[in-house]
Amino acid sequence: MYDTLLHRYSDMSFIMSLSAEEGLALYKKATEKDIEHQAWEQWLVAYARMTKETFISFSDYLKQLKQPTQPTDNRTDDEIINDAENILKSMKRSE
C-alpha cells in the first residue's frame, strides 16, 4: 500500500501535510487499490485456466472476493442443542 502511495505521490511530504481525515481517506483508497491490484494478479492466473464454460469477468471475480464469507455449520438443531447442554454440564462440574 505504501508502494501505491509512493508511486502516485513520489514522496510522503504531501500525504503528511493532509488533515487526519484526508489522510485516512487517502490511506483507505490506497488500500482498496492495493487489494484490487492483488485481485487482478490472482484473476490473471485463474484466467489462464478458464474455459468458455468457466469464464468469469474480472468485475464479477472482484465482487466475489469482496463478499463476506460466513462459516457454515452443518450440524442439525438437535446436535447444536446437545453440544450446548454438554457445555453447560461441564461448566457445572467444574464449579
Z-matrix of the N, CA and C atoms (Angstrom, degrees):
N
C 1 1.417
C 2 1.520 1 110.92
N 3 1.331 2 118.39 1 -39.31
C 4 1.457 3 119.60 2 175.19
C 5 1.521 4 109.85 3 -62.09
N 6 1.336 5 116.12 4 -35.45
C 7 1.462 6 119.48 5 176.40
C 8 1.517 7 110.56 6 -58.36
N 9 1.326 8 116.34 7 -41.71
C 10 1.458 9 120.69 8 179.39
C 11 1.520 10 110.18 9 -62.49
N 12 1.327 11 116.96 10 -45.28
C 13 1.463 12 120.41 11 179.35
C 14 1.520 13 111.52 12 -66.39
N 15 1.328 14 117.04 13 -45.01
C 16 1.463 15 119.88 14 -179.89
C 17 1.520 16 111.80 15 -66.31
N 18 1.307 17 116.78 16 -36.95
C 19 1.462 18 120.62 17 178.65
C 20 1.525 19 110.23 18 -61.40
N 21 1.305 20 115.52 19 -39.43
C 22 1.462 21 119.69 20 -176.38
C 23 1.528 22 112.59 21 -81.54
N 24 1.337 23 117.61 22 -40.06
C 25 1.465 24 120.77 23 -172.34
C 26 1.526 25 113.98 24 -109.89
N 27 1.311 26 118.82 25 -0.97
C 28 1.466 27 124.99 26 177.11
C 29 1.517 28 114.12 27 65.78
N 30 1.298 29 117.09 28 -41.32
C 31 1.455 30 118.02 29 178.65
C 32 1.521 31 108.67 30 -145.41
N 33 1.294 32 115.94 31 156.06
C 34 1.461 33 120.90 32 -170.80
C 35 1.530 34 113.32 33 -83.62
N 36 1.337 35 118.87 34 -3.16
C 37 1.467 36 119.73 35 -176.77
C 38 1.524 37 111.75 36 -62.53
N 39 1.335 38 117.57 37 -38.20
C 40 1.461 39 119.93 38 177.78
C 41 1.525 40 110.04 39 -62.62
N 42 1.302 41 116.11 40 -43.78
C 43 1.462 42 120.81 41 -178.35
C 44 1.526 43 110.28 42 -65.12
N 45 1.319 44 116.56 43 -40.22
C 46 1.462 45 120.62 44 -179.60
C 47 1.529 46 111.87 45 -68.27
N 48 1.327 47 117.53 46 -21.59
C 49 1.467 48 120.40 47 -179.88
C 50 1.527 49 112.50 48 -83.26
N 51 1.313 50 117.84 49 -9.12
C 52 1.460 51 121.55 50 -179.21
C 53 1.525 52 111.14 51 -75.09
N 54 1.322 53 115.04 52 158.07
C 55 1.467 54 118.99 53 173.49
C 56 1.526 55 108.00 54 -68.39
N 57 1.317 56 115.76 55 164.44
C 58 1.466 57 119.74 56 -179.52
C 59 1.524 58 110.72 57 -59.32
N 60 1.328 59 116.56 58 -41.81
C 61 1.466 60 120.64 59 -179.04
C 62 1.531 61 111.20 60 -63.64
N 63 1.331 62 116.41 61 -44.48
C 64 1.468 63 120.08 62 179.35
C 65 1.523 64 110.83 63 -67.85
N 66 1.324 65 115.88 64 -39.01
C 67 1.459 66 120.16 65 178.93
C 68 1.519 67 111.95 66 -63.22
N 69 1.326 68 116.07 67 -41.94
C 70 1.465 69 119.82 68 178.35
C 71 1.521 70 111.48 69 -66.80
N 72 1.329 71 116.78 70 -38.83
C 73 1.467 72 120.06 71 177.92
C 74 1.525 73 110.17 72 -63.93
N 75 1.335 74 116.42 73 -40.98
C 76 1.462 75 120.53 74 178.52
C 77 1.523 76 110.80 75 -66.29
N 78 1.326 77 116.38 76 -41.26
C 79 1.461 78 121.74 77 177.62
C 80 1.527 79 110.42 78 -60.65
N 81 1.334 80 116.16 79 -44.76
C 82 1.464 81 120.79 80 179.53
C 83 1.522 82 110.62 81 -61.85
N 84 1.327 83 116.91 82 -44.22
C 85 1.467 84 121.14 83 -179.82
C 86 1.533 85 110.21 84 -64.12
N 87 1.328 86 117.16 85 -41.85
C 88 1.465 87 120.47 86 179.09
C 89 1.522 88 110.74 87 -63.74
N 90 1.324 89 116.70 88 -39.40
C 91 1.461 90 120.89 89 177.80
C 92 1.522 91 110.63 90 -63.43
N 93 1.338 92 116.56 91 -43.55
C 94 1.465 93 120.82 92 178.11
C 95 1.528 94 111.13 93 -61.03
N 96 1.328 95 116.42 94 -42.14
C 97 1.467 96 120.60 95 179.64
C 98 1.525 97 110.69 96 -66.18
N 99 1.320 98 116.44 97 -38.36
C 100 1.464 99 120.46 98 177.39
C 101 1.525 100 110.83 99 -62.42
N 102 1.313 101 116.34 100 -45.06
C 103 1.464 102 121.11 101 178.91
C 104 1.523 103 110.02 102 -62.66
N 105 1.327 104 116.08 103 -42.20
C 106 1.459 105 120.22 104 179.28
C 107 1.530 106 111.12 105 -63.85
N 108 1.328 107 116.81 106 -38.87
C 109 1.473 108 120.34 107 178.33
C 110 1.531 109 110.60 108 -65.26
N 111 1.320 110 117.04 109 -43.07
C 112 1.466 111 120.46 110 178.16
C 113 1.525 112 110.76 111 -63.49
N 114 1.330 113 115.86 112 -40.02
C 115 1.466 114 120.05 113 177.84
C 116 1.522 115 110.23 114 -63.45
N 117 1.324 116 116.71 115 -39.53
C 118 1.467 117 121.14 116 178.11
C 119 1.524 118 110.19 117 -60.19
N 120 1.329 119 116.73 118 -45.19
C 121 1.465 120 121.02 119 179.12
C 122 1.532 121 110.54 120 -62.11
N 123 1.316 122 117.44 121 -41.85
C 124 1.468 123 120.86 122 177.81
C 125 1.522 124 110.78 123 -64.88
N 126 1.332 125 116.00 124 -42.04
C 127 1.462 126 120.52 125 -179.25
C 128 1.526 127 110.48 126 -63.04
N 129 1.333 128 117.42 127 -38.71
C 130 1.466 129 120.18 128 178.93
C 131 1.525 130 111.34 129 -61.07
N 132 1.319 131 116.31 130 -39.87
C 133 1.468 132 120.10 131 177.41
C 134 1.529 133 109.62 132 -65.46
N 135 1.331 134 115.99 133 -44.95
C 136 1.466 135 119.94 134 179.24
C 137 1.528 136 110.89 135 -65.82
N 138 1.319 137 116.74 136 -36.04
C 139 1.466 138 121.90 137 -178.48
C 140 1.531 139 111.43 138 -59.47
N 141 1.317 140 115.83 139 -36.90
C 142 1.465 141 120.17 140 -179.30
C 143 1.529 142 111.53 141 -61.31
N 144 1.332 143 116.91 142 -25.75
C 145 1.462 144 121.20 143 -178.83
C 146 1.527 145 113.40 144 -102.43
N 147 1.324 146 117.02 145 0.58
C 148 1.468 147 119.75 146 -178.11
C 149 1.522 148 111.45 147 -77.89
N 150 1.324 149 114.34 148 148.86
C 151 1.461 150 121.16 149 172.60
C 152 1.524 151 107.06 150 -114.36
N 153 1.323 152 116.09 151 179.52
C 154 1.466 153 118.57 152 177.24
C 155 1.527 154 110.72 153 -58.91
N 156 1.314 155 116.47 154 -36.07
C 157 1.456 156 121.04 155 -177.28
C 158 1.528 157 112.64 156 -75.13
N 159 1.321 158 116.93 157 -32.32
C 160 1.466 159 120.03 158 -175.42
C 161 1.522 160 113.49 159 -102.37
N 162 1.326 161 117.74 160 3.46
C 163 1.466 162 120.69 161 -177.42
C 164 1.527 163 111.17 162 -60.83
N 165 1.320 164 114.75 163 138.71
C 166 1.459 165 121.69 164 173.76
C 167 1.526 166 106.92 165 -137.23
N 168 1.316 167 116.24 166 133.06
C 169 1.468 168 119.81 167 -179.10
C 170 1.524 169 109.42 168 -68.54
N 171 1.332 170 115.41 169 158.60
C 172 1.461 171 118.93 170 -179.99
C 173 1.522 172 111.15 171 -62.14
N 174 1.318 173 117.69 172 -39.84
C 175 1.472 174 119.41 173 -179.02
C 176 1.529 175 110.98 174 -63.04
N 177 1.335 176 117.39 175 -39.42
C 178 1.468 177 120.27 176 176.74
C 179 1.530 178 110.95 177 -68.13
N 180 1.338 179 116.07 178 -39.31
C 181 1.461 180 121.64 179 178.03
C 182 1.532 181 109.80 180 -60.63
N 183 1.329 182 115.91 181 -44.29
C 184 1.458 183 121.14 182 -179.72
C 185 1.528 184 110.87 183 -65.23
N 186 1.314 185 117.01 184 -40.39
C 187 1.472 186 120.71 185 177.67
C 188 1.527 187 110.63 186 -60.80
N 189 1.340 188 116.01 187 -42.24
C 190 1.469 189 119.90 188 179.44
C 191 1.521 190 111.16 189 -62.83
N 192 1.336 191 116.33 190 -40.57
C 193 1.462 192 119.65 191 -179.73
C 194 1.523 193 111.85 192 -66.60
N 195 1.308 194 116.75 193 -33.92
C 196 1.463 195 120.84 194 -176.84
C 197 1.522 196 113.32 195 -80.59
N 198 1.331 197 117.20 196 -16.54
C 199 1.462 198 119.62 197 179.31
C 200 1.520 199 109.56 198 -69.89
N 201 1.332 200 116.27 199 130.37
C 202 1.468 201 117.90 200 178.43
C 203 1.524 202 110.21 201 -67.34
N 204 1.301 203 115.20 202 139.64
C 205 1.460 204 119.65 203 178.56
C 206 1.517 205 108.95 204 -103.19
N 207 1.296 206 115.92 205 137.06
C 208 1.454 207 121.22 206 177.19
C 209 1.521 208 108.12 207 -111.60
N 210 1.317 209 115.61 208 133.76
C 211 1.465 210 117.60 209 178.46
C 212 1.529 211 110.14 210 -63.70
N 213 1.307 212 115.20 211 141.40
C 214 1.461 213 119.06 212 179.77
C 215 1.519 214 109.27 213 -97.76
N 216 1.293 215 114.65 214 138.52
C 217 1.458 216 121.64 215 178.12
C 218 1.521 217 106.64 216 -111.75
N 219 1.310 218 116.68 217 111.88
C 220 1.462 219 121.53 218 -175.37
C 221 1.524 220 113.53 219 -87.90
N 222 1.336 221 116.23 220 6.07
C 223 1.460 222 118.82 221 -179.59
C 224 1.528 223 110.13 222 -74.83
N 225 1.310 224 115.01 223 150.66
C 226 1.468 225 119.80 224 175.81
C 227 1.527 226 108.75 225 -77.25
N 228 1.320 227 115.95 226 166.89
C 229 1.469 228 120.46 227 177.74
C 230 1.525 229 110.84 228 -58.77
N 231 1.321 230 116.23 229 -40.99
C 232 1.469 231 120.16 230 -179.80
C 233 1.526 232 111.41 231 -63.43
N 234 1.325 233 116.94 232 -39.87
C 235 1.466 234 120.39 233 179.00
C 236 1.528 235 110.71 234 -65.10
N 237 1.316 236 117.18 235 -40.10
C 238 1.464 237 120.90 236 179.24
C 239 1.528 238 110.29 237 -65.03
N 240 1.324 239 116.26 238 -44.81
C 241 1.470 240 120.56 239 178.97
C 242 1.524 241 110.35 240 -62.61
N 243 1.332 242 116.98 241 -41.85
C 244 1.462 243 121.65 242 178.49
C 245 1.533 244 110.40 243 -61.72
N 246 1.330 245 116.87 244 -44.04
C 247 1.467 246 120.35 245 178.10
C 248 1.530 247 110.82 246 -61.48
N 249 1.332 248 116.50 247 -42.81
C 250 1.466 249 120.49 248 179.66
C 251 1.526 250 110.75 249 -63.03
N 252 1.324 251 116.95 250 -41.99
C 253 1.468 252 120.76 251 178.70
C 254 1.523 253 110.82 252 -63.86
N 255 1.326 254 117.27 253 -39.99
C 256 1.467 255 120.81 254 178.11
C 257 1.526 256 110.94 255 -63.99
N 258 1.318 257 116.81 256 -38.65
C 259 1.469 258 120.33 257 177.99
C 260 1.525 259 109.93 258 -63.77
N 261 1.332 260 116.01 259 -45.35
C 262 1.468 261 119.68 260 178.84
C 263 1.522 262 111.42 261 -61.75
N 264 1.344 263 117.44 262 -40.90
C 265 1.467 264 121.26 263 178.56
C 266 1.523 265 110.56 264 -62.19
N 267 1.322 266 116.84 265 -44.05
C 268 1.466 267 119.96 266 -178.78
C 269 1.528 268 110.99 267 -67.34
N 270 1.321 269 117.34 268 -30.93
C 271 1.466 270 120.31 269 177.40
C 272 1.529 271 110.54 270 -69.96
N 273 1.328 272 117.29 271 -37.18
C 274 1.465 273 121.24 272 179.46
C 275 1.521 274 110.79 273 -67.79
N 276 1.337 275 116.94 274 -36.26
C 277 1.466 276 121.49 275 179.60
C 278 1.521 277 111.12 276 -66.34
N 279 1.316 278 116.96 277 -34.62
C 280 1.463 279 119.78 278 -175.04
C 281 1.527 280 112.87 279 -80.75
N 282 1.335 281 118.19 280 -6.58
C 283 1.473 282 120.58 281 -179.98
C 284 1.484 283 112.84 282 -74.74
